[in-house]
């Protein structure tokens, strides 16, 4: 697991108040209790702060899995 992936996983687990083991790349709102629209926006704010990136509304709406979040962050910070 990459550093980015681990950080996203840890942030999501903390935000949604679940074990990091419950946060998988394919996990989305239907898989994680507590991942509602409000929690999603809080997670996005934490992601922006943690990775020093700015996300636009289209990106925020499209990031509906942990892997989508990881991929977007990697693209923003120039990692593949």
C-alpha positions as CSV (number, residue, x, y, z in Angstrom):
1,X,0.0,0.0,0.0
2,X,1.4,3.4,-1.0
3,X,1.8,6.2,1.5
4,X,-1.0,8.1,-0.1
5,X,-3.3,5.1,0.1
6,X,-2.5,4.5,3.7
7,X,-3.0,8.1,4.6
8,X,-6.4,8.2,2.8
9,X,-7.4,5.0,4.5
10,X,-6.4,6.3,7.9
11,X,-8.2,9.6,7.4
12,X,-11.4,7.8,6.2
13,X,-11.3,5.4,9.1
14,X,-11.0,8.2,11.6
15,X,-13.7,10.4,10.0
16,X,-16.2,7.5,9.7
17,X,-15.2,6.1,13.1
18,X,-14.5,2.6,11.8
19,X,-11.5,0.3,11.9
20,X,-8.9,0.9,9.2
21,X,-9.6,-2.8,8.2
22,X,-13.1,-1.8,7.2
23,X,-11.7,0.8,4.7
24,X,-10.8,-1.0,1.5
25,X,-10.0,0.5,-2.0
26,X,-13.5,-0.5,-3.3
27,X,-15.3,0.8,-0.2
28,X,-17.9,3.5,-0.7
29,X,-20.8,5.1,1.1
30,X,-22.9,1.9,0.8
31,X,-20.1,-0.1,2.5
32,X,-19.2,2.1,5.4
33,X,-21.6,3.0,8.1
34,X,-21.4,6.8,8.7
35,X,-20.3,7.7,5.2
36,X,-23.1,10.1,4.4
37,X,-23.0,13.4,2.5
38,X,-21.9,15.4,5.6
39,X,-19.1,13.0,6.5
40,X,-18.0,12.9,2.9
41,X,-17.6,16.7,2.9
42,X,-15.7,16.6,6.2
43,X,-13.4,13.9,4.7
44,X,-12.8,16.0,1.6
45,X,-11.8,18.9,3.8
46,X,-9.4,16.7,5.7
47,X,-8.0,15.3,2.5
48,X,-7.3,18.9,1.2
49,X,-5.5,19.8,4.4
50,X,-3.5,16.6,4.7
51,X,-2.3,16.6,1.1
52,X,-2.2,20.4,0.5
53,X,-4.5,20.2,-2.5
54,X,-7.6,21.9,-3.6
55,X,-10.5,19.9,-4.9
56,X,-13.2,21.2,-7.1
57,X,-16.9,20.2,-6.7
58,X,-16.8,17.9,-9.7
59,X,-13.9,15.9,-8.2
60,X,-15.6,15.8,-4.8
61,X,-18.8,14.4,-6.3
62,X,-17.0,11.8,-8.4
63,X,-14.9,10.4,-5.5
64,X,-17.3,7.7,-4.4
65,X,-14.8,5.0,-3.5
66,X,-11.6,5.0,-1.5
67,X,-9.7,4.1,-4.7
68,X,-11.2,7.1,-6.5
69,X,-10.0,9.4,-3.7
70,X,-6.5,7.9,-3.9
71,X,-6.3,8.2,-7.7
72,X,-7.5,11.8,-7.6
73,X,-4.9,12.7,-4.9
74,X,-2.1,10.9,-6.8
75,X,-3.0,12.9,-9.9
76,X,-3.0,16.2,-7.9
77,X,0.4,15.5,-6.3
78,X,2.0,14.1,-9.4
79,X,2.2,10.4,-8.5
80,X,1.1,7.6,-10.7
